[in-house]
């Protein structure tokens, strides 16, 4: 007797169709389009999880630079002085200070750049 493996095939397809839920046009209900789109989406998701880290770093640097410019110092000079002073603050924390707690950031800039 021939076994067509209908159940296991359907289960595999169901996983893909679940992932394709909400996609535009035929990309959510035609098997070949579903496979292509889900694989492409998963590739982009993997790549963009890596890119997100660089995007956030760019944002932090922009925020720190903007706050430093208000204190008449460039970002690169500030980071140089910060490294020389032996501070362990990372860019994420510096950006948070610059945005949420500007007076303490100004104190830090003054302390690092004069000392």
HELIX and SHEET records of a PDB file:
HELIX    1   1 UNK A    6  UNK A   19  1                                  14    
HELIX    2   2 UNK A   25  UNK A   28  5                                   4    
HELIX    3   3 UNK A   31  UNK A   70  1                                  40    
HELIX    4   4 UNK A   75  UNK A   85  1                                  11    
HELIX    5   5 UNK A   91  UNK A  100  1                                  10    
HELIX    6   6 UNK A  102  UNK A  114  1                                  13    
END                                                                             
